[in-house]
Amino acid sequence: MRACYRYWLTFYFHPHRNAFRAYVDWFFPTVSAWLQRDEEKAATWPARTFRRQRFFDPSEFGWIGSEKDKRVQLRRAIQSIQEKTRVMVVTGAGISAESGLPTFRGKEGYWRKWNPRRLATLEAFQRTPEIVWQFYYERRQQIRQSEPNAAHVAIVQLALNCAEFLLVTQNVDDLHDRAEYQGQRLSNGQIIHIHGKIFVSRCTNPNCDFKRNDRNAGDVEAELPRCPRCNWNLRPGVVWFDEDNDHNDEERIEKFLTKPCDVVLVIGTTATFDYIRRWVLTAAVKGAWFIEINPDKTRLSRFAHHVIHRRAARVLPQLVNEAVELGPGSFG
């Protein structure tokens, strides 16, 4: 019993065992709480208490504890993002909110005013397609009037300085696609819209593969769009709540994660979906330095090596500039 506990204690608090600690926190929350409570009470225990007898002394391994130490470690991580680096970035509605687009679950989010089951499901579209299209017409118009912010641009800059780069965005807008750095944009192979694209309209006929991009077309809100081939209703090219993600997109992400990543950046997402958390933790477990940038605490915060509670447009450009100048290892 004592030996077993010592092994758990040793590996849970080992500075180089972040992946093990993340798995314990996730799958064994009771054990995690027990270990952390014992650690907090350690100062009051007698020296002979068996629970304090670890197999290592934290100071021997450069224990990272203070905020100053964490900032130094962050700089070292940023310095490692050079041309040989593999980086995955995951973004959510928070990064688009800084361009003036409301989030789904924030204080001014869409779902505070509308019932998602009425507007964002296939069932709702089949029942009242006019209402659903009206909602998406309004969103399209807001996106057309918005522009990529400094965080979108910084992500492009980061991608240009990596050997391999993949952006997984949950946003259906096209701000990532439009963002430019020194006249260059992300390529189609570097970005996955896991929840689809709002400006794509596609046919609801299962036997028709018609789709078109309406980004530069004027939406006629009084009309229900029809397929020019078969005359079935067109629908927004997004993934609704009662639908599965595109299998090919998921395969691309899984394939990217077969090799270890150096850095995984999670920006502006509440990490509500299980598959988002799974992809991020998979990268972290395989050795990626996991950085979360979000004003609020999320379901992934406790697993991150470094959490920055600030808006991405303010902090990300500086981080990326340091990474490019010093090398991506500075993302620590």
Sequence and secondary structure as in RCSB ss.txt:
>XXXX:A:sequence
MRACYRYWLTFYFHPHRNAFRAYVDWFFPTVSAWLQRDEEKAATWPARTFRRQRFFDPSEFGWIGSEKDKRVQLR
RAIQSIQEKTRVMVVTGAGISAESGLPTFRGKEGYWRKWNPRRLATLEAFQRTPEIVWQFYYERRQQIRQSEPNA
AHVAIVQLALNCAEFLLVTQNVDDLHDRAEYQGQRLSNGQIIHIHGKIFVSRCTNPNCDFKRNDRNAGDVEAELP
RCPRCNWNLRPGVVWFDEDNDHNDEERIEKFLTKPCDVVLVIGTTATFDYIRRWVLTAAVKGAWFIEINPDKTRL
SRFAHHVIHRRAARVLPQLVNEAVELGPGSFG
>XXXX:A:secstr
 HHHHHHHHHHHH TT HHHHHHHHHH HHHHHHHHHHHHTGGGS TT GGG  SS GGGGT   SHHHHHHHHH
HHHTT STT EEEEEE HHHHHTTT   SSSTT GGGTS HHHHSSHHHHHH HHHHHHHHHHHHHHHHT    H
HHHHHHHHHHT SEEEEEE   SSHHHH  BTTB   GGGEEETTEEEEEEEE  TT   EEE TTS   TTS  
B TTT  BEEEEE  TTS   HHHHHHHHHHTTS  SEEEEES    SHHHHHHHHHHHHTT EEEEE SS  TT
GGG SEEE S HHHHHHHHHHHHHHH TTE  
